[in-house]
Amino acid sequence: MRYLYTLLSIVLFFAVLGFTVKNAEPVTLHYYLGLAWSAPLVLVVLVSFGIGIACGIMACLGIVVRQRRAFSALRHELSTLNPDSGATSAPR
């Protein structure tokens, strides 16, 4: 499994390297009020990909925090209902 992971990493690296070499020409992004940004195409694509990842993580953060709070509340409730659960073993 480790060899497969290494092989896939190498293939991904060369795919990204080829993408970078083929898309090095500059592009210009035009914003409102006459603002413009000129950068290589690969940089624009990678920045937009990074922004998308950051937005996805922030969208999931609320759900994760809510689940952790509910889990903590359930754990606290369980410990108050059965305070000596760790001290004794269940009968067989």
Helices and strands as residue ranges (DSSP letters): H 2-22, E 26-30, G 32-34, E 36-40, H 41-81
